[in-house]
């Protein structure tokens, strides 16, 4: 029986964000055709528009003069960006209370990894949507899937299906294993990253739906679109294992190893994880950082690569804490007997340890003193001076 656990990734997008904030400031705007943007006589463009205005064909980035031709009664608001920023912070604070694994894409959009939460993705999305509306007054749509790419497409598709004068407030869940089936009937422009030029190039090659892409060979796609052809093939099948990139994740520390021969020995793999955790812990301590997030990277014999990560209650630089968390991640993904080619451990979302170190000493001061003593030996006599017992005699 497989022990693999799929990721639960949510993508949240605030519906017509600027307009929704303006409605909170002036409730009389509700249901009216209005837009936030620059004036027509100043070559202004539309930043965003209400769903009532969208019924006239108005959209963001459209010249204001053109929008007024489509809807002469369009109400134009100049916008107050300090208000938008404040409301965005309110929403992101709510998301961060749900999980520490948050990637804010823009002022009104974020991904989150909720794999470690017990409820199913749809339940989490419904609670989050209700929470955001209750606490901020803002409507949002959420896509739920096993990866970022499909979750993003799910949000966009859910919003498109809920067209009307009102906010879509869509929630669309793509069940695990049904990613390719969900994407197949969608037009190629629905793919995250496919802009007008790529859409035209795909259409010129006779590819109009996402389901048309995997019908071509990877070699043909490479010939047509270069290296991006390989990515297109995987993405059209719903394959995307990119981790959530954290706001403070400008620096991370990791160690990985590629085995000379693929291994399916759980004892050996766990021991390797322990060694890698010790390397990462040492590196963190030497550079004066603690990690809020621990990551596992694993590559199978077929070269498919997966990452898993967990947000810690307290930042750490301790080998034992890193290993305990990475071993849990390993158990969640490893399938018994499946050969592993590469394995890696990382610490991310780093914070400096120079202040309030005592707050982060887990589990005991004893381990801290031991690690400090071992680090001192390494500094004096070289990194090879301290070895784990299983390596002696090798």
C-alpha positions in Angstrom: 0.0 0.0 0.0 1.4 3.4 -1.0 2.3 5.8 1.8 2.6 8.8 -0.5 0.8 11.9 0.6 -0.2 14.6 -2.0 0.4 18.2 -1.3 -2.5 20.6 -0.7 -1.9 23.9 -2.3 -4.3 26.8 -2.2 -4.2 29.9 -4.5 -6.2 32.9 -3.2 -7.1 35.8 -5.5 -9.1 38.8 -4.2 -12.0 39.5 -6.5 -11.7 42.9 -8.3 -9.6 43.9 -5.3 -9.4 47.7 -5.8 -13.1 47.9 -6.6 -14.0 45.8 -3.6 -12.0 48.2 -1.3 -13.7 51.2 -2.9 -17.1 49.6 -2.2 -16.2 49.3 1.4 -15.4 53.0 1.5 -18.6 53.9 -0.5 -21.3 51.2 -0.4 -23.4 53.1 -2.9 -21.0 51.8 -5.6 -22.3 48.3 -5.1 -23.7 46.8 -8.4 -22.7 49.9 -10.4 -20.4 50.0 -13.4 -17.2 51.7 -12.1 -13.5 51.5 -12.5 -10.3 52.5 -10.8 -7.9 54.2 -13.2 -6.5 57.3 -14.7 -8.4 60.0 -16.5 -9.1 59.8 -20.2 -7.6 63.3 -20.9 -4.4 62.2 -19.3 -4.0 59.1 -21.4 -5.1 57.1 -18.4 -5.7 53.3 -18.3 -8.0 51.1 -16.2 -6.4 49.4 -13.2 -9.4 47.3 -12.5 -13.2 47.5 -12.9 -16.3 46.3 -11.3 -18.0 43.1 -12.6 -20.9 45.3 -13.7 -18.4 47.3 -15.9 -17.0 44.0 -17.3 -20.4 43.3 -18.8 -19.6 46.1 -21.2 -16.3 44.6 -22.3 -14.2 46.7 -20.1 -11.0 45.1 -18.6 -7.8 46.1 -16.8 -5.0 47.8 -18.9 -7.7 49.2 -21.3 -7.3 52.9 -22.1 -9.8 54.9 -20.1 -11.0 56.7 -23.3 -11.9 53.3 -24.9 -13.6 52.2 -21.7 -15.8 55.4 -21.7 -16.8 54.7 -25.3 -18.0 51.2 -24.3 -19.8 52.5 -21.2 -20.4 56.3 -21.3 -21.9 56.2 -17.8 -18.8 54.5 -16.3 -17.9 56.0 -12.9 -14.2 56.6 -12.7 -12.3 56.6 -9.4 -8.7 57.7 -9.1 -7.9 55.2 -6.3 -6.1 55.4 -3.0 -3.2 53.0 -2.9 -2.5 53.4 0.8 -6.0 51.9 1.4 -5.3 49.0 -0.9 -2.0 48.3 0.8 -3.6 48.3 4.3 -6.4 45.9 3.3 -3.9 43.6 1.6 -1.9 43.4 4.8 -5.1 42.5 6.7 -5.8 39.6 4.3 -2.2 38.3 4.3 -2.2 38.4 8.1 -5.2 36.0 8.1 -3.5 33.7 5.6 -0.3 33.6 7.7 -2.4 32.6 10.8 -3.5 29.6 8.8 0.0 28.5 7.7 3.6 29.9 7.6 4.1 28.5 4.1 2.8 31.5 2.2 4.0 32.9 -1.1 2.5 36.4 -1.8 2.5 36.9 -5.5 1.0 40.4 -5.6 -1.0 42.8 -3.5 -4.2 40.6 -4.0 -2.9 37.1 -4.6 -1.1 34.4 -2.7 -0.3 30.7 -2.6 -0.2 28.6 0.5 0.9 25.1 1.4 -1.7 23.5 3.8 -0.5 19.9 3.4 0.0 19.6 7.2 -3.5 20.7 8.1 -5.9 17.8 8.8 -8.9 19.0 6.8 -9.3 18.5 3.1 -8.4 21.4 0.8 -12.0 22.3 0.0 -12.9 22.6 3.6 -9.9 24.8 4.3 -10.7 27.0 1.3 -14.3 27.5 2.4 -13.3 28.4 5.9 -10.6 30.8 4.7 -12.9 32.5 2.2 -15.5 33.0 4.9 -12.8 34.3 7.4 -11.5 36.8 4.9 -15.0 38.1 4.1 -16.0 38.3 7.8 -12.8 40.1 9.0 -12.0 42.3 6.0 -15.3 42.6 4.1 -13.5 41.5 0.9 -14.6 38.7 -1.5 -12.1 36.2 -2.8 -11.8 33.2 -5.0 -9.7 30.1 -4.2 -8.2 27.3 -6.3 -7.2 24.0 -4.6 -4.9 21.4 -6.1 -1.8 19.3 -5.5 0.5 22.0 -7.0 0.8 25.8 -7.6 0.2 25.7 -11.4 -3.0 23.8 -11.2 -4.3 25.7 -8.2 -3.7 29.0 -10.1 -5.5 27.7 -13.2 -8.3 26.4 -10.9 -8.8 29.9 -9.4 -9.0 31.5 -12.9 -11.3 28.8 -14.2 -13.6 29.1 -11.2 -13.9 32.8 -11.6 -14.6 32.5 -15.3 -17.4 30.0 -14.6 -19.0 32.4 -12.1 -19.4 35.3 -14.5 -22.1 37.9 -13.7 -22.6 41.3 -12.2 -21.5 40.2 -8.7 -18.2 39.0 -7.3 -17.5 35.4 -8.3 -16.5 34.1 -4.8 -15.5 30.9 -6.6 -13.9 27.8 -5.0 -12.7 25.1 -7.4 -11.0 22.0 -6.2 -9.1 19.8 -8.6 -8.9 16.3 -7.0 -5.5 14.5 -6.8 -4.8 12.5 -10.0 -7.3 14.5 -12.1 -5.0 17.4 -12.9 -4.5 16.4 -16.6 -8.2 15.7 -17.0 -9.1 19.1 -15.6 -6.6 21.0 -17.8 -7.3 19.1 -21.1 -10.4 21.0 -22.3 -9.1 24.5 -21.4 -7.7 26.8 -24.1 -3.9 27.2 -24.1 -4.1 30.7 -22.8 -5.5 29.4 -19.5 -2.0 28.0 -18.7 -0.1 30.1 -16.2 2.7 31.7 -18.2 1.2 31.5 -21.7 0.9 35.1 -23.0 -0.5 36.3 -26.3 2.7 35.6 -28.2 3.0 32.0 -27.0 -0.8 31.5 -27.5 -0.4 32.5 -31.1 2.7 30.3 -31.6 0.8 27.3 -30.1 -2.3 28.0 -32.2 -0.1 28.3 -35.4 1.2 24.9 -34.5 -2.4 23.5 -34.4 -2.4 23.5 -30.6 -5.5 25.2 -29.2 -6.4 23.2 -26.1 -4.1 22.2 -23.3 -5.0 18.6 -23.9 -3.5 19.0 -27.4 0.0 19.5 -26.0 0.8 16.0 -24.6 -0.4 14.5 -27.9 2.8 15.8 -29.4 6.1 14.3 -28.6 8.6 16.1 -26.3 11.1 16.2 -29.1 8.6 17.9 -31.4 7.7 20.4 -28.7 11.4 21.1 -28.2 11.8 21.7 -31.9 8.9 24.1 -31.9 9.5 25.9 -28.6 13.0 25.1 -27.4 13.5 24.1 -23.9 10.2 25.6 -22.9 8.6 22.7 -24.9 9.5 20.2 -22.2 8.0 22.5 -19.5 4.8 22.9 -21.6 4.5 19.1 -21.9 4.7 18.6 -18.1 2.5 21.6 -17.3 -0.2 20.5 -19.7 -0.3 17.2 -17.7 -0.6 19.2 -14.4 3.0 18.3 -13.3 4.5 21.1 -11.2 6.5 20.4 -8.0 7.8 23.9 -7.3 7.8 24.7 -3.6 6.1 27.7 -2.0 8.7 30.5 -2.2 8.5 32.4 1.1 8.6 36.2 1.4 11.8 36.0 3.5 13.2 33.1 1.5 16.0 35.2 -0.1 18.4 33.0 1.7 18.3 29.3 2.3 20.8 26.6 3.2 20.8 23.1 1.8 22.8 19.9 1.4 22.0 17.1 -1.1 23.7 14.0 -2.3 23.3 11.9 -5.5 23.9 8.2 -4.9 26.3 6.3 -7.1 23.6 3.6 -7.2 19.9 4.2 -6.6 18.9 3.1 -3.1 15.6 1.8 -1.7 17.1 0.9 1.7 15.1 2.9 4.3 17.8 2.5 7.0 20.5 3.9 4.6 18.2 6.7 3.4 17.3 7.8 6.9 21.0 7.8 7.9 21.7 9.9 4.9 19.0 12.3 5.9 20.5 12.5 9.4 24.0 13.3 8.0 22.5 16.0 5.7 20.6 17.5 8.6 23.8 17.7 10.6 25.5 19.5 7.7 22.6 22.0 7.4 22.5 22.6 11.2 26.3 23.2 11.2 26.0 25.6 8.3 23.2 27.5 10.0 25.1 27.8 13.3 28.3 28.9 11.5 26.5 31.7 9.7 24.3 32.7 12.6 20.9 31.7 11.3 17.9 29.7 12.4 15.4 28.2 9.9 11.7 28.6 10.1 11.1 26.1 7.4 12.6 22.6 6.8 12.6 21.1 3.3 13.1 17.7 1.8 14.1 17.1 -1.8 13.9 13.7 -3.3 14.6 12.4 -6.8 13.4 9.0 -7.9 15.2 6.7 -10.3 13.0 8.0 -13.2 14.5 11.5 -12.5 11.2 12.9 -11.3 12.0 15.3 -8.5 9.7 16.3 -5.5 10.0 18.7 -2.7 8.2 18.8 0.6 8.4 21.4 3.3 7.1 22.1 6.8 6.8 25.4 8.8 8.2 25.1 12.3 6.6 26.5 15.4 10.0 27.9 16.5 13.0 28.6 14.3 15.9 26.1 14.7 19.5 25.5 13.9 19.7 22.2 15.7 20.5 18.9 13.9 18.0 16.8 15.8 15.1 19.2 15.2 15.9 19.4 11.5 16.2 15.6 11.1 13.0 14.9 13.1 11.0 17.2 10.7 12.7 16.0 7.5 12.2 12.4 8.5 8.5 13.0 8.9 8.4 14.6 5.5 10.3 11.6 4.1 7.7 9.2 5.6 4.9 11.2 4.0 6.3 10.8 0.4 8.5 7.7 0.3 6.9 4.5 -1.2 8.4 1.3 0.1 10.8 -0.3 -2.3 10.9 2.8 -4.6 14.6 3.5 -5.6 15.9 7.0 -4.7 18.6 8.7 -6.8 19.1 11.9 -5.0 18.1 13.2 -1.5 18.5 16.6 0.0 17.7 18.6 3.2 17.3 22.4 3.4 16.6 25.1 5.9 14.7 28.2 4.6 13.0 31.4 5.7 16.1 32.2 7.8 16.2 34.6 10.8 19.4 35.8 12.5 20.2 34.1 15.8 22.2 36.8 17.4 19.2 38.0 19.5 16.9 36.1 21.9 18.6 32.8 21.2 17.1 31.4 24.4 13.6 31.5 22.9 14.7 29.0 20.2 16.6 26.5 22.2 14.7 23.3 21.5 14.5 20.8 22.9 17.1 21.4 25.7 20.1 23.5 26.5 22.1 20.2 26.7 21.8 19.6 23.0 22.8 23.3 22.4 26.0 22.9 24.5 26.9 19.6 22.8 26.5 21.1 19.3 28.6 24.1 20.3 31.3 21.8 21.6 31.3 19.7 18.4 31.4 22.8 16.2 34.4 24.0 18.2 36.2 20.7 17.5 35.4 21.1 13.8 36.7 24.6 13.8 40.0 23.6 15.5 40.7 20.3 13.7 38.7 20.5 10.5 35.2 19.4 9.5 36.3 15.7 9.4 37.4 15.7 13.1 33.8 14.8 14.2 32.2 11.8 12.6 29.0 9.9 13.3 29.4 6.4 14.8 28.1 4.7 11.7 30.9 6.2 9.6 33.8 5.0 11.7 35.9 2.4 10.0 34.8 3.6 6.5 
